[in-house]
Amino acid sequence: MIILMLNKTDLAPASFILNGVPGLEDMHVWISFPFCSMYVVAMVGNCGLLYLICYEDSLHRPMYYFLAMLSFTDLVMCSSAIPKALSIFWFHLKEISFDECLAQMFFVHTFTGMESGVLMLMALDRYVAICYPLRYSIILTNPVIAKAGLATFLRGVLLIIPFTFLTKHLPYCRGNIILHTYCDHMSVAKLSCGNVKVNAVYGLMVALLIGGFDILCITVSYTMILRAVVSLSSSDARQKAFSTCTAHICAIFFSYSPAFFSFFSHRFGDYIIPPSCHIIMANIYLLLPPTMKPVVYGVKTKQIRDCVLRILSGSKDTKSHSI
């Protein structure tokens, strides 16, 4: 038994080779252009949002604190994988050490889970703002917001840490070439010659615990919001209440649409959808939400739009008054 355990440990590779997009190796340079463009927009947009929320007094409110959490999460999420993908496309730097691969897996999965959790918190924020407007500032105090953000982060960390332990202790004897642009949990586990059923079941359980719970909370929140808005007598009040949720609904769409496609295609579309499509959609899942959310909130949110226009116009008043 001890010899078998030692042999399993010895079968851990020193490094992996990330193969990029299988079947489209000749197109890597062309694929890199939209990826790089989206990554630059995501970095500039989310850093801009963090700057505005930090320095503008009018944005020191619960809704924008949650938006800052979302921007930070998106920055870490896409930066965990996209720079390595671009280095593969441009410079053929495909090698990644075993420990670096595990670290990348941890950050990608932790912050995708945290993104879902922050979207859920933002739905609860909209529920409190619309259904209990007079108690909004009393319920969502700064300590409550900080604790909610910390709980969301710890949830992701505690649920994803077992991924790294399960993957680290698998025996690897099917080569070291990963058919992906980053270290996805199951893409790495498939290289093992051991039993990966625990990895697959745990991965599905985590997806249901995080995604299922968050989607349920979002659905319940918006059901209550819809009931409250419909009961308003004034059409102007209804329109104003709905308008405060538009940006968040768009953010949910951009986050969960590629996530659902990747989740179901991996489990039910292996024989229908080519591997290259799986890999591209996995990268779009990391790129599309961080790219589109700053654009959506910049267009749909008047306070953010006004702050941006004031800065672009060269106004000397860098601090705006609270609304």
ABEGO torsion letter per residue (X at the ends): XAAAAAAAAAABBABBBBAEBBGAAAAAAAAAAAAAAAAAAAAAAAAAAAAAAAABAAABBAAAAAAAAAAAAAAAAAAAAAAAAAAAAAAGBABBBAAAAAAAAAAAAAAAAAAAAAAAAAAAAAAAAAABAAAAAAABBAAAAAAAAAAAAAAAAAAAAAAAAAAAABBBAAEABBBBABBBAAAAAAABABBAAAAAAAAAAAAAAAAAAAAAAAAAAAAAAAAAAAABABAAAAAAAAAAAAAAAAAAAAAAAAAAAAAAAAAAAAAABBAAAAAAAAAAAAAAAAAAAAAAAAAABAAAAAAAAAAAAGBABABBBBX
